Amino acid sequence: MANKNTKVSVLTPIYNHKVEYVEKCLNSLKAQTLQDIEFILIDNEAIIEAKNLIDKFVNEDSRFRVIHIDKNEGYGKAMNLGIRQAKGEFIGIVESDDYVEPNFYEILCSKLINNDIDIVKATFFSETKSEESNEVGNHFPPDKCNTPISNVDIIEIPLTHASQWCAIYRKEMLINNGIYYTETKGATHQDMTFVLKTWFFAKKVIVLNEPLYHYRLNNPNQSTHQHDIVPWGSDVEYGLLAKFMAEHEQDMLPLYYYVKSRREYLNKNWFYKKQLTQKRFKYLKNCMSKIFFNEIKQGHVDFNMFTQYEEEEYKKIANHPILYYVEQNKLFDSSETHVSVKLMKIKISIKKELLKNILWVSDSIDKRHKVLCICGIRLKFKNK
């Protein structure tokens, strides 16, 4: 049972992962060498075999307790419930299909040398095939490791793999700044924006290049394998992050907007190229081009943080989405209707879907201008 001196509260939401994965996860928690710790198992409408496992660990080890949720209303709601009920000074996260080294939390807590440290973050093993074929995840610059450092001096945290689970976060920092997970059901990858929010408000952080967490990528139920779902949900998530930043505008440094823009580009570009198979142009136009165009307009992009190729790609997506789409999709199904047009002095086939998007007119964000788009080129005219 957790007490007032609990150092870490570890949140583990449990839903429908393989029972053998869940059992290995819970055994790795039970083996933790840190004693002033509690493990909050969030029964998010778990399958019956997982419920039996939860009961077993709660009965055998007083550090375990359970929160039952009768109806699964999403990852975000379950995690927020756990944060609010946590008794620990710090919050940790372990997904129920992953597992951790026995000294994981003891090592993280040993770095807490003063009360200014809000995040301690390790790295992880990425298991792509089997538990014997581990690949190490993030690497932080050696000169920034094992010492307290300002958040603005370690932008590698939000710009590398989110890996929200291989860290601990001061609960007071979360609560005081309203840092919670989004509860919108359509959102996915809430870890991306959670990591960004915590980085915004952390006074001091400590990172170490010690892999202590086992991230299982060979689980077919993971969200990363949900093609045509994750990209759209991720777009919802970034929209909600923009709203969060607007609500905390007085705390937002220009650097935060620069990092957010680059992180969004990296994620959306990866989703577009690797995961999306349907409605690709609609995603490019609505979730990438419009967003990137407005980010540039608002001064939220620092191209010094991009490679030259990334800068060129970002600008092309923002200003010429049709041209970018055509260049990225040179092969089309022969069964589809197509027309030949001359773009960049090259005859290229364009999908029927594209023809609807060659010309469009809409209001600008501030409603003071009409925006006329012709073949990806935007022209502005003042409203009367």
N, C-alpha and C positions, 0 to 999 in steps of 0.2 A: 504494500500500500504506500503510495506517495505521501511525503510529509512536507512541511514548510521549508525544509532544507534541500528539496529535490533540485538537482543541478540541471538535468535535462529531461524533457518530456519528448519521447519519440512517437511520432504519429505514423500509423500503418493502416491505410484504408484497405479493406478486403472485400472483393466482389466475386469475380468469376475466374481467377487464375487457377492453374492446375494445383491440385491439393498438395502434390509433392513439392511444388515450388513454395507454396505457403508454409508448409511444414519446415522446409530448410530455412526459410526466412525467419520464422519464429524461434527455431533452435539457435540461430546465430544471434538473435537478440538475448535469449536466455543465457547465452555464454558470455555476455558482456562483462568485462572485469570491473567496470564502473558500477558502484553499488547505489549511489544516490541518484537513481534514475528511475523513470517510470515508462512503461510501454503502453500506449493507448491504442488498442486495436479497435478500429472503426468498422463495425459490421454493417457495411453498406448494402444491405439485402444480399448477403453472401449465400452461396450455395450451401446445402445442408452439411456436406462433408467439411467445409471450411468452418461452419458454426461449431461443429463438434471439436475441431482443433482449437478454436478460440476458447471454448469451455475448458479444455484440457490444460492449456497453458495458464489461464486465469486461476484455476484451482491448484496448480502445482507451484506457482511462483507469485509471491505477493507484489512483485513489481509490475505485473500485468493487470490491466483493467480493460473493460470493454464499454464501448458506446454502441448501442443498437439503433439502427435506422431502419424503420419498417419498409420504407419505399425509397429506392435509389433515385435521388434527384440530382445526380452528377457528382463529379470529383470535387469541384470547388466547394459545394455546400458541406460535404463530409469533412474536408480538411479544415474549413472555418470553424465547424463545430468542435473539432479537436483542439484547435488553437485556443478557443475561448475556454475550454475546460481544462487545459493543461495547467499543471501546478509548478512546472519547472521554470527555472530562471532562463533557460534556453530551450528552443524548439529544434528537434531533429526530425528527419523524414526518412523512412525506409519503405519502399514500395514492396508489396507482398509477393512479387515474383523475383525480387532481388535478395541479396544477403550481404552481411558485413563481416569484417574481421573481428575477432573477439575483443581486441583492444581499441576498436574504432573510437568510441566515445571517450575513453580514458585519455587517448592521445590528443583528441581535439580539446578537451577540457584542460589538459596540462599547459596549453598555450594561453590560457586566460590569466594573464599576469596583472591586469588592472581592469577597472570598470568601464574603460573607454572602448573596449573591444566589443563590437556588435556582431561580427561574423568570423567564424573560423572555418576554413574550407580546405579539404584535402582533394586528391584526385581519385581515379577509379580504374578498375579493370572493366574492359568492355568485352563481354562474352558473345562473340558472333556465331560460334559453332557449338562449342562444348565447354565444359568447365576446365578442360585441360588446354584450351587454346585461347588463353587470355591475351588481350591487347590493352596496353595502358592508355587511358583516356587523356584528358587535358594535361598539359605541362605549363607551369608558370615560370616566368623568368627567374633564374636562380637568385639573382640579386634582390628579388622582392619577396623571397620566401623566409618563413620562420621569424618574422619581425613585424611589429605593428606598422601598418602603412595606411595612408589616407585613401579613401575610396577613389578619388580622382587620379591617384597614381597607380591604380591597378585596374585599368579598364579591361584587362584580359578577362576578368570575372564575367561581365555581361556579354563579351564578344566571343567567348569560346562556348563550348557545349554547356547548356544551361545547368545540367547536373545539380539541381537544387538539393538532392538527397545526400550529397557527400559533404554536408556542412551543418553547422548549428547556428541559429539566429537568436539574438537576444529578444525575448518575448516583449519586454517593455518597449523596444524600438518598433516592433510590429504594431502593438496596440496603440501607442501614442501617435503613430503616423497613419493609422487606418490601413495598414498593409494586410490585406486578406486576398484570398483567391476569388476570381470572378465566379459567379454562380449561374451564369447563363448556360443553359444546356447545350446550345449550339457551339459554344467555345471549346477548343481543344488546345492542348499544349499550354495550359495555364502556368506551367513551370517557367516558361520563357519570361513572362511578364512579372511573375513573382520574384524572380532573381533580379530583374531590372529595378523593381520597386525597393527591394532590400538594399541594393547597391546605392540607390539614390540617397538613402537616409542613414547609412552606416557611417559612424564617425571614424572608426578605425577597424581594419580587417587584418586577418593573418591568413596567409595561404601557405601550403606545404605540398611539395611534390611527392607525397607518399600515398600510393594507391591502397585504400582501405575499404572501398565499397565495390561490390560486384554487381555490375549493371548487365542484366540479362537481355541481350538483343535477339536471342533465339526463341523468343516466345511469340507464337503466331497471333496471340490475342492483343499484342501491344498496339497502341494507337498509331505508331509509326508505320504499321503495315496496312492501315486503313486508307487505301488510295481513294481519291476523290472526296474524302470527308475531311481529313486533317487540314488541307490547304484553306478551305472555306472557313472552318472553325478557327484556324489561326488568324485569319483576317478579322474575324469578330473580336478575337482576343486583343489584337493590336489597336483596334478601334476603341476598345474599353481602356486600354493603357493610355491612349491619347486623352481620353476624358479624365482619367486619374491625374495626369500631368497638368491638365488645365485647372483642375480643382486645387492643385498644390503649386500653382504658378509661382508663388512667392518663394518657394524652396527650390525651384528648378534652375540650375545653372545652364548656360548655353551648351556646355559639354554634354549634359544629360540628353539634350535633344539630338546632338550629333551622334552619340552612341546609340540612341534609340533608332535613329534613321538607318544607321549601318546595320544594326541587328535585324531590323525589319527587312532590309534589302537581302541580307544573307539568307534569312529563313524563307522569304517568299520566293526568291529566285531558285532556291533548292527545291522547294515544293513544286514550283512550276515545271522545272526540268525533270525531276525525278519521280514525283508522285502523281501529278495530275494527268489524267488520260481523257477526261471529258470536259467540255465547255472551257477549253484552254484559253481561247481568245477572250471570252467574257471575263475570266479571272484576270488575264493580263490587263485588260482595259479598266475594269472596275476596281480591282484590288491592288494593282501595281501602278499602272500608268497615272491614274488620277491622284493616287496617294503620293507618288514620287514627284509629280509635277507641283503639287501643293507644298510638299516639304521643301523643295528648292525655292519656291516663291516666298515662303515664310522664313527663309534663312536658317532652316533646321538641318542643313546638310553641310558637312565639312569634308570636301573631297580630298583633303590631305590624309584622311583616314582610309581612303580607298586606293587600290592599285589603279594604274592608268586604264587597264582593261575594264575594271569594275566601274570606274567613273564614266567611261564611254558607254558602257552598257546601261548604267543607271539613267544617263541623259537620253539615250535613244528610247528606252522604255517610257520615260516621262514625256518626251516630245514627239516621238514617231512610233507609236505602238504597232501600227499596221506593218510598217517596214520591218520592225523587229520580229514580229510574228512570222512574216513571210520568210525572212532569213533563217529563222529557227525551224521552220516547217517546210522544207523544200520538196518533200515527198508527200503526195496526196493520194487518197484512194481514187483509182481510175473511174470508179462508179459515180463519183460525185460530179455535179455540174461545176464547171469552172470556166473562167474567161482568161484570155491572155492580155496582160497589160505590160507596159514598159515602165519599169521602175529601176532606177540606177542603171539605165541602158541595158537592162537584162530582162528578157521575157520570163515571167514567173507566173505559175498558176496560183490563183487565189481562191480559197474556199467560198462557197456561196454565202456562208455566214458572214464573211468579211464585208460583202457588198453593202450590208445594212449599216456598217460602221464607217464607211468612207466619209460620210457627211452627217454631222449632227450639230445641234445648237442647244446651249443650256445657259442658265444663269451662273455667274461666278459665285464664289463662296460668300462675298460681301453683298451680293445682289445688285451691285452698282454697274456691272458690265454683263453684256451677252458674250458668250464664248462660242465662236464659230470654228469648228474643226473640219478641215478638208484634208483627207488623206493623212491624218495624223498631225497636221500643222494647225496649231491653235492661234486664232486671231481674236482680239478683244475689241468690242465696240461699247461705248457708253450707253446705258439705258436712258431712255428719255424720261 
